[in-house]
Amino acid sequence: MFEVNELVGGYQRGSEVIRNVSLKLERGTVTALMGRNGMGKTTLMRAIAGHLPHLKGSMRLDGQELMSRAAFEVAHLGVGYVPQGREIFSEFSVEENLLMGILGKPGLSRTLPDWAWTTFPVLAERRRQRAGTMSGGQQQQLAIMRALVGRPNLLLLDEPSEGIQPSIVMEVGSTIKRIAAEQNLAVLLVEQNIDLVRAVASRCLFIESGSISDEASVSELRPDSPLVHRYLSA
């Protein structure tokens, strides 16, 4: 289980981009985090991943406290992070990018597991290809797999549908849902694509002005829903 209690913080000392956030994520499930632009979604993801410098509160993954730890320590304790924009190494090959996902991870083999090549078959087909020459959808699959080969217990996905074609979006979504169940992962998904959220997640948290303001089952995410109007409409 991943649990956040009364998390407060920002990029500068004394700032509060994140305000008293509390949440719980169960292993084997996908939870969506939704809200308008500028409400703190990415900042919360960065805070969990250890990239936000000034925080108060508590974040515990399977009983281990993540607060006041460097990003590499957070990763070693079981947090995988796929940031918005993917941040792959464009000059590296596909295989070299994936190897970066296991580099320095305690207890992991120095070779990639077979499932790293079968989960998204295009990665095996383009194993030696320079990652920067791949399509947006292929790069997104690479970024997700780079996080997964590190064998996280919590996977953070920030806008995985951004800039990729709809057919690939749903393929990626179904794979994420399956892997969450098979590998007993807790997944936190920041996403604006309601169709993807409905297909992948079991529940949705809504963030407004840096605080979790509401929660709902994804079955409630209809175009005419008051929740959609309140938290997602322009």
C-alpha positions in Angstrom: 0.0 0.0 0.0 1.0 3.6 -0.7 -0.2 6.2 1.8 0.2 10.0 1.9 -0.8 12.0 4.9 -1.1 15.7 5.2 1.5 16.4 2.5 2.3 20.1 2.0 5.1 21.6 -0.1 6.4 23.4 -3.2 9.4 24.3 -5.1 10.5 27.1 -2.8 10.7 27.1 1.0 7.4 28.2 2.4 5.5 27.8 -0.8 2.4 25.5 -0.9 1.7 24.2 -4.3 0.6 21.0 -2.6 -1.8 21.6 0.3 -2.7 18.9 2.9 -2.9 16.0 0.4 -3.9 12.7 1.9 -4.6 9.5 -0.2 -4.2 5.8 -0.2 -3.4 3.5 -3.2 -3.9 -0.2 -3.0 -1.6 -2.7 -4.8 -3.0 -4.2 -7.9 -5.2 -1.2 -8.8 -5.0 1.9 -11.0 -6.1 5.2 -9.6 -6.6 8.3 -11.8 -5.7 11.8 -10.7 -7.6 14.4 -12.6 -8.0 18.2 -12.6 -7.6 21.3 -14.7 -4.2 22.5 -15.7 -2.3 24.2 -13.0 -4.0 22.5 -10.1 -1.0 20.6 -8.9 -1.2 17.2 -10.6 2.4 17.1 -11.9 3.7 18.7 -8.8 2.2 16.0 -6.7 3.8 13.3 -8.9 7.2 15.0 -8.6 6.8 15.2 -4.8 6.1 11.5 -4.6 9.1 10.7 -6.8 11.4 12.7 -4.7 11.9 15.7 -7.0 10.2 18.4 -4.9 12.7 20.0 -2.6 10.4 21.4 0.2 7.9 19.0 1.8 6.1 18.3 5.1 3.9 15.4 6.0 4.3 11.7 5.4 4.6 9.4 2.4 4.9 5.6 3.1 5.2 2.8 0.6 4.7 -0.7 2.1 5.6 0.8 5.5 8.8 2.6 4.4 8.9 6.4 4.8 9.8 8.2 1.5 10.0 11.8 2.9 13.4 13.5 3.0 14.9 11.0 0.6 16.7 11.7 -2.7 15.0 10.7 -5.9 17.3 7.8 -6.5 16.5 6.5 -3.0 12.8 6.8 -3.7 13.3 4.8 -6.9 15.3 2.1 -5.1 12.5 1.8 -2.5 10.0 0.9 -5.3 8.7 4.0 -7.0 8.7 4.1 -10.8 8.1 7.4 -12.5 7.2 8.1 -16.1 7.1 11.9 -16.4 5.1 14.0 -18.8 7.2 14.3 -22.0 8.7 10.8 -21.4 12.3 12.0 -20.9 13.9 9.1 -22.8 17.5 9.3 -23.8 17.1 10.2 -27.4 20.7 9.3 -28.5 20.6 5.9 -26.7 19.2 2.8 -28.4 16.0 1.2 -27.1 18.0 -1.4 -25.3 20.3 1.1 -23.7 17.3 3.1 -22.5 15.8 0.0 -20.9 19.1 -0.9 -19.2 19.0 2.5 -17.5 15.9 1.3 -15.8 17.8 -1.4 -13.9 21.1 0.5 -13.4 22.1 0.5 -9.8 18.8 -1.1 -8.6 19.7 -3.4 -5.6 18.8 -7.1 -6.1 18.1 -6.9 -9.8 19.8 -8.8 -12.6 22.0 -6.7 -14.9 20.2 -8.3 -17.9 16.7 -7.4 -19.1 13.9 -9.9 -18.4 12.2 -11.6 -21.4 8.9 -9.8 -20.6 10.5 -6.5 -21.3 10.5 -7.4 -24.9 7.2 -9.2 -25.2 5.0 -6.7 -23.3 5.4 -4.1 -26.0 6.6 -6.1 -29.1 7.7 -3.0 -31.0 10.5 -2.5 -28.5 12.0 -5.9 -29.5 11.6 -5.0 -33.2 13.5 -1.8 -32.7 15.9 -3.0 -30.0 19.0 -1.4 -31.7 17.2 1.7 -33.0 18.1 5.1 -31.6 15.2 6.1 -29.3 14.9 9.6 -30.6 13.9 8.4 -34.1 10.9 6.5 -32.8 7.3 7.7 -33.0 5.7 9.4 -29.9 3.7 6.3 -29.1 6.7 4.0 -29.4 8.7 6.4 -27.1 5.9 6.3 -24.6 5.9 2.5 -24.5 9.7 2.7 -24.1 9.4 5.1 -21.1 6.8 2.9 -19.4 8.9 -0.2 -19.9 12.0 1.6 -18.6 10.1 2.2 -15.4 8.7 -1.3 -15.2 12.0 -3.2 -15.5 13.1 -1.5 -12.3 10.3 -3.7 -10.6 8.5 -0.9 -8.8 5.7 -1.4 -6.3 4.2 2.0 -7.2 4.1 3.3 -10.8 3.5 7.0 -11.5 2.3 7.9 -15.0 1.9 11.5 -16.0 -0.2 12.1 -19.1 0.8 8.9 -21.0 -1.7 9.7 -23.8 -0.2 13.1 -24.6 0.8 13.3 -28.2 0.1 9.8 -29.3 -2.6 8.3 -31.6 -5.8 7.0 -30.1 -5.3 3.4 -31.0 -1.9 3.3 -29.3 -3.4 5.1 -26.3 -5.9 2.3 -25.6 -3.3 -0.4 -26.2 -1.0 1.2 -23.7 -3.9 1.6 -21.3 -4.9 -2.1 -21.4 -1.3 -3.1 -20.9 -1.0 -0.9 -17.8 -4.2 -2.3 -16.3 -3.0 -5.9 -16.9 0.5 -5.3 -15.5 -0.9 -3.6 -12.4 -2.9 -6.8 -11.7 -0.1 -9.3 -12.7 2.7 -7.6 -10.9 0.6 -6.3 -8.0 1.4 -2.7 -8.7 -0.2 0.4 -7.3 -0.6 2.8 -10.2 -1.3 6.5 -10.0 -2.3 7.9 -13.4 -2.5 11.6 -14.2 -4.7 11.9 -17.3 -7.1 14.2 -19.1 -8.4 11.5 -21.5 -11.7 10.4 -19.9 -12.0 7.4 -22.1 -8.6 6.1 -21.1 -9.4 6.7 -17.4 -12.7 4.8 -17.7 -10.9 1.9 -19.4 -8.0 1.6 -17.1 -8.7 3.0 -13.6 -11.1 1.8 -10.9 -11.4 5.1 -9.1 -10.6 8.8 -9.7 -9.3 11.5 -7.4 -9.9 15.1 -8.2 -7.3 17.8 -7.4 -8.1 21.5 -7.1 -5.7 24.2 -6.0 -3.2 21.6 -4.7 -5.7 19.6 -2.6 -7.6 16.4 -3.2 -11.2 17.8 -3.3 -13.3 14.8 -4.3 -13.2 11.1 -5.2 -15.5 8.9 -7.4 -15.8 5.6 -9.2 -14.8 5.9 -12.9 -18.3 4.8 -13.8 -19.4 8.4 -12.7 -17.1 10.0 -15.3 -19.8 10.8 -17.8 -19.8 14.0 -20.0 -22.8 15.3 -18.2 -21.5 14.4 -14.7 -21.3 17.3 -12.2 -17.9 16.0 -11.2 -16.6 16.4 -14.8 -18.2 19.9 -15.1 -16.8 21.0 -11.8 -13.2 19.7 -12.0 -12.5 19.3 -15.8 -14.5 21.8 -17.8 -12.8 25.0 -18.9 
